[in-house]
């Protein structure tokens, strides 16, 4: 009984992650500048990939058909989700910082630009 509940919760998390991916794709098409699109891509990566990986780990843990391999599969999925959760924001930050330093895409209504102030600009 508890395995069925965990399996359905895992599948619900996968569906929620797919919905976040759809919203992120809409944001990539609708946002007006690079930084907003980068934000949409990062939210889509984290919410649209992290949550389904955790949901699939729950499904793997609750699946009795896999035998003892379910712990291996669930563990691998959780490690991949953790790495994604740690590395996606770091990559997004590196892209935004490099783009800002190169001057390729300046934010239009820049109220405060602390990076250029630190560089003496």
Order of alpha helices (4+ residues) and beta strands (2+ residues): alpha-alpha-alpha-alpha-alpha
